[in-house]
Amino acid sequence: MSSTADPCQAPLGVFDSGVGGLTVVRALRELLPQESIIYLGDTARVPYGSKSPDTIRRFSVEDTQFLINHGVKAVVVACNTATAHALPLLQTTFRVPVIGVIEPGVEATLADGRAERVGIIGTAGTIRSSAYQYALAMRRPGLQIHAAATPLLVPFIEEGWTDHPTLKLVLKEYLDPLLEKGIDTLMLGCTHYPLLMPVLKKMLGRKVRLVDSASTCAAHAKEVLHQHRLLRRSRGRPALDIFLTDLSEQAETMARRFLGADFGRVKKASL
């Protein structure tokens, strides 16, 4: 992005370890339809959750640098594991605003003063990092927090089995211990999980409030862009460019499922 260009017209950058972060892109497009977006999915090195914190930080810097090289005005880290381990480093390394998915979800959860018993589901790496648990406890001491790793959910979602009877059985196994603790709020600590909102609403009814990382992250991104006077003013047609580090037919199929729309050709990214 050149110094003479209007930074407001520059695209917003988003990255994830795979295609799950496209749920955040979907939410961003609904909330900020005028913004152009460049998305990077590091499908060659997914998943990040099984990697060491040092490796996750290195990958996250490389992902962010790729987006910076493409002239983005801000970066959204649409990956819970990368947010948990790399966000402070990214915010001090790069000059553009860098936004994670964890803080917005925590703020949305605590915005309801009735939240007393909060459940969190996520990948093993996210739950093991304790990022959500720590952020919640620091802001509201005395809050009851119950976290559960739910590693089987991502394969079901990527297979498109979001309403499959077996998925519902797996969800019941994961959720029953949390419901026995009397949770009143369930945080979806993985960007894949917004695709489970319909089945979760049916299973939980109105007794448990759902907080998903995609919509809360999009709302926070809009606020940050407004604060930095970076909201795109033009109503011209925005662009959407999707890059993956490993191209496969399966990855493109999943990308369309997560985004809920067609978007043309996916491009190959070299980091």
C-alpha positions as CSV (number, residue, x, y, z in Angstrom):
1,M,0.0,0.0,0.0
2,S,1.7,3.2,-1.1
3,S,1.9,6.2,1.1
4,T,-0.1,8.3,-1.4
5,A,-3.0,5.9,-1.7
6,D,-6.1,6.3,0.3
7,P,-5.8,3.7,3.0
8,C,-9.6,3.4,3.4
9,Q,-9.7,2.0,-0.1
10,A,-7.2,-0.8,0.7
11,P,-8.6,-4.3,1.4
12,L,-9.0,-5.9,4.8
13,G,-6.8,-9.0,5.3
14,V,-8.0,-12.2,7.0
15,F,-6.1,-15.4,7.7
16,D,-6.7,-18.8,9.2
17,S,-4.9,-22.1,9.3
18,G,-7.5,-23.5,6.9
19,V,-10.8,-22.5,5.4
20,G,-12.8,-22.3,8.7
21,G,-12.0,-18.6,8.9
22,L,-14.2,-18.0,5.9
23,T,-17.1,-17.9,8.4
24,V,-15.5,-14.7,9.7
25,V,-15.3,-13.4,6.1
26,R,-19.0,-14.3,5.7
27,A,-19.8,-12.3,8.8
28,L,-17.6,-9.4,7.7
29,R,-19.3,-9.3,4.3
30,E,-22.7,-9.1,5.9
31,L,-21.6,-6.4,8.3
32,L,-19.3,-4.5,6.0
33,P,-20.5,-5.1,2.5
34,Q,-18.5,-2.2,1.0
35,E,-15.1,-3.7,2.1
36,S,-12.8,-5.6,-0.1
37,I,-11.2,-8.6,1.5
38,I,-8.1,-10.7,0.9
39,Y,-8.3,-14.1,2.6
40,L,-5.4,-16.5,3.3
41,G,-5.9,-20.1,4.3
42,D,-2.7,-21.9,5.2
43,T,-4.1,-25.3,4.0
44,A,-0.6,-26.7,3.4
45,R,0.1,-26.5,7.2
46,V,-3.3,-27.0,8.8
47,P,-4.0,-27.7,11.6
48,Y,-2.1,-25.2,13.8
49,G,-3.6,-26.6,17.1
50,S,-1.2,-29.6,17.1
51,K,1.9,-27.4,16.5
52,S,4.2,-25.8,19.2
53,P,3.5,-22.2,20.2
54,D,6.8,-21.1,18.6
55,T,5.8,-22.7,15.3
56,I,2.3,-21.2,15.5
57,R,3.9,-17.8,16.0
58,R,6.3,-18.2,13.1
59,F,3.4,-19.3,10.8
60,S,1.3,-16.4,11.9
61,V,4.0,-13.9,11.2
62,E,4.4,-15.4,7.7
63,D,0.6,-15.3,7.1
64,T,0.4,-11.7,8.2
65,Q,3.4,-10.7,6.1
66,F,1.7,-12.2,3.0
67,L,-1.4,-10.1,3.6
68,I,0.8,-7.0,4.3
69,N,2.6,-7.6,1.0
70,H,-0.8,-7.5,-0.7
71,G,-1.5,-4.0,0.7
72,V,-4.1,-4.7,3.4
73,K,-5.1,-1.9,5.8
74,A,-5.8,-4.2,8.8
75,V,-5.5,-7.9,9.6
76,V,-8.1,-10.2,11.2
77,V,-6.6,-13.4,12.7
78,A,-9.6,-15.7,12.1
79,C,-7.9,-18.6,13.9
80,N,-8.4,-19.2,17.6
81,T,-5.1,-21.0,18.0
82,A,-3.1,-18.3,16.2
83,T,-4.9,-15.6,18.3
84,A,-4.1,-17.4,21.5
85,H,-0.4,-17.8,20.8
86,A,0.6,-15.0,18.4
87,L,-1.7,-12.0,18.6
88,P,0.5,-9.8,20.9
89,L,3.5,-10.6,18.7
90,L,1.6,-9.6,15.5
91,Q,0.4,-6.4,17.1
92,T,3.9,-5.3,18.0
93,T,5.5,-6.5,14.8
94,F,3.2,-4.9,12.2
95,R,2.0,-1.3,11.9
96,V,-1.5,-2.1,10.8
97,P,-4.3,-2.9,13.3
98,V,-4.3,-6.7,14.0
99,I,-7.6,-8.1,15.4
100,G,-8.1,-11.5,17.0
101,V,-11.1,-13.7,17.5
102,I,-10.9,-14.3,21.3
103,E,-11.4,-10.9,22.9
104,P,-14.5,-10.0,20.9
105,G,-16.1,-13.3,22.0
106,V,-15.2,-12.7,25.6
107,E,-16.6,-9.1,25.5
108,A,-19.8,-10.3,23.9
109,T,-20.2,-13.0,26.6
110,L,-19.7,-10.6,29.5
111,A,-21.9,-7.9,27.9
112,D,-24.8,-9.9,29.4
113,G,-24.7,-9.4,33.1
114,R,-26.7,-12.6,33.6
115,A,-23.8,-14.8,32.4
116,E,-22.7,-16.7,35.5
117,R,-21.8,-20.2,34.2
118,V,-20.0,-20.1,30.9
119,G,-19.1,-23.1,28.8
120,I,-16.5,-23.1,26.1
121,I,-16.0,-25.6,23.3
122,G,-13.0,-25.5,20.9
123,T,-10.2,-27.5,19.5
124,A,-7.8,-29.2,21.8
125,G,-5.1,-26.5,21.1
126,T,-7.4,-23.6,21.9
127,I,-8.8,-25.1,25.1
128,R,-5.3,-26.2,26.2
129,S,-4.0,-22.6,25.7
130,S,-6.6,-21.4,28.3
131,A,-6.9,-18.1,26.4
132,Y,-10.6,-17.9,26.7
133,Q,-10.6,-19.1,30.3
134,Y,-8.0,-16.6,31.3
135,A,-9.6,-13.6,29.5
136,L,-13.0,-14.4,31.1
137,A,-11.6,-14.9,34.6
138,M,-9.5,-11.7,34.5
139,R,-12.6,-9.6,33.6
140,R,-15.1,-11.2,35.9
141,P,-13.6,-12.9,38.9
142,G,-16.0,-15.5,40.4
143,L,-17.4,-16.4,37.0
144,Q,-17.8,-20.2,36.7
145,I,-16.0,-21.4,33.5
146,H,-16.2,-24.9,32.1
147,A,-14.1,-25.6,29.0
148,A,-14.2,-28.8,26.8
149,A,-12.1,-29.8,23.9
150,T,-14.3,-31.0,21.1
151,P,-11.9,-32.4,18.4
152,L,-14.4,-34.5,16.5
153,L,-16.6,-31.6,15.4
154,V,-14.2,-30.1,12.8
155,P,-14.1,-33.3,10.7
156,F,-17.9,-33.5,10.7
157,I,-18.2,-29.9,9.6
158,E,-15.6,-30.2,6.9
159,E,-17.5,-33.3,5.6
160,G,-20.7,-31.2,5.4
161,W,-22.4,-33.4,8.1
162,T,-23.8,-30.5,10.1
163,D,-27.2,-32.1,10.5
164,H,-26.1,-35.7,10.6
165,P,-27.5,-38.0,13.3
166,T,-24.0,-39.1,14.3
167,L,-23.0,-35.5,14.8
168,K,-25.9,-34.9,17.1
169,L,-24.8,-37.9,19.2
170,V,-21.3,-36.6,19.4
171,L,-22.5,-33.1,20.3
172,K,-24.7,-34.6,23.1
173,E,-21.6,-36.4,24.5
174,Y,-19.7,-33.2,24.5
175,L,-22.4,-30.9,25.8
176,D,-24.1,-33.1,28.5
177,P,-21.2,-32.6,31.0
178,L,-21.4,-28.8,30.4
179,L,-25.2,-28.8,30.8
180,E,-24.9,-30.8,34.0
181,K,-22.7,-27.9,35.3
182,G,-25.7,-25.6,34.6
183,I,-24.1,-23.4,31.9
184,D,-26.2,-20.4,30.8
185,T,-23.8,-19.4,28.0
186,L,-21.9,-21.5,25.4
187,M,-18.9,-19.9,23.6
188,L,-18.1,-21.4,20.2
189,G,-14.3,-21.1,20.3
190,C,-13.6,-22.3,16.8
191,T,-14.4,-20.5,13.5
192,H,-15.8,-23.8,12.1
193,Y,-18.5,-23.8,14.7
194,P,-20.8,-21.1,13.4
195,L,-22.0,-23.7,10.9
196,L,-23.4,-25.7,13.9
197,M,-25.6,-22.8,15.1
198,P,-28.8,-24.3,13.7
199,V,-28.3,-27.7,15.3
200,L,-27.1,-26.2,18.5
201,K,-30.1,-23.9,18.8
202,K,-32.4,-26.9,18.3
203,M,-30.5,-28.9,20.9
204,L,-30.1,-26.2,23.5
205,G,-33.3,-24.2,23.0
206,R,-33.4,-20.8,24.7
207,K,-31.9,-21.9,28.0
208,V,-28.4,-21.4,26.8
209,R,-27.1,-18.3,25.0
210,L,-24.8,-19.0,22.1
211,V,-21.8,-16.7,21.4
212,D,-19.9,-17.4,18.1
213,S,-16.5,-16.1,17.3
214,A,-17.3,-15.1,13.7
215,S,-20.1,-12.5,14.2
216,T,-18.4,-11.1,17.4
217,C,-15.1,-10.8,15.5
218,A,-16.7,-9.0,12.6
219,A,-18.5,-6.5,14.9
220,H,-15.2,-5.8,16.6
221,A,-13.4,-5.4,13.3
222,K,-15.9,-2.8,12.2
223,E,-15.4,-0.9,15.5
224,V,-11.6,-1.0,15.0
225,L,-11.8,0.2,11.4
226,H,-14.1,3.0,12.5
227,Q,-11.7,4.1,15.3
228,H,-8.8,4.2,12.9
229,R,-10.9,5.9,10.2
230,L,-10.3,3.1,7.8
231,L,-13.8,2.2,6.8
232,R,-14.2,2.2,3.1
233,R,-16.3,5.1,1.9
234,S,-16.7,4.0,-1.7
235,R,-19.9,2.1,-2.6
236,G,-18.2,0.6,-5.7
237,R,-18.2,-3.2,-6.0
238,P,-15.8,-4.7,-3.4
239,A,-13.3,-7.4,-4.3
240,L,-12.9,-10.8,-2.6
241,D,-9.7,-12.7,-3.2
242,I,-9.1,-16.1,-1.6
243,F,-5.6,-17.6,-1.4
244,L,-4.8,-21.1,-0.2
245,T,-1.3,-22.4,0.4
246,D,-2.4,-25.9,-0.9
247,L,-5.0,-26.1,-3.6
248,S,-7.2,-29.1,-3.7
249,E,-10.7,-29.9,-4.9
250,Q,-11.8,-30.7,-1.4
251,A,-10.4,-27.3,-0.1
252,E,-12.3,-25.4,-2.7
253,T,-15.5,-27.3,-2.0
254,M,-15.1,-26.6,1.7
255,A,-14.4,-22.9,1.0
256,R,-17.7,-22.5,-0.8
257,R,-19.5,-24.3,2.1
258,F,-18.0,-22.0,4.7
259,L,-18.5,-18.8,2.8
260,G,-22.0,-19.7,1.7
261,A,-21.4,-18.2,-1.8
262,D,-19.5,-18.7,-5.0
263,F,-16.4,-16.5,-5.3
264,G,-14.6,-17.4,-8.5
265,R,-11.3,-19.1,-8.6
266,V,-9.1,-19.7,-5.6
267,K,-5.5,-18.6,-6.0
268,K,-2.4,-20.4,-4.9
269,A,-0.4,-18.6,-2.2
270,S,3.4,-19.0,-1.7
271,L,4.6,-17.8,1.7
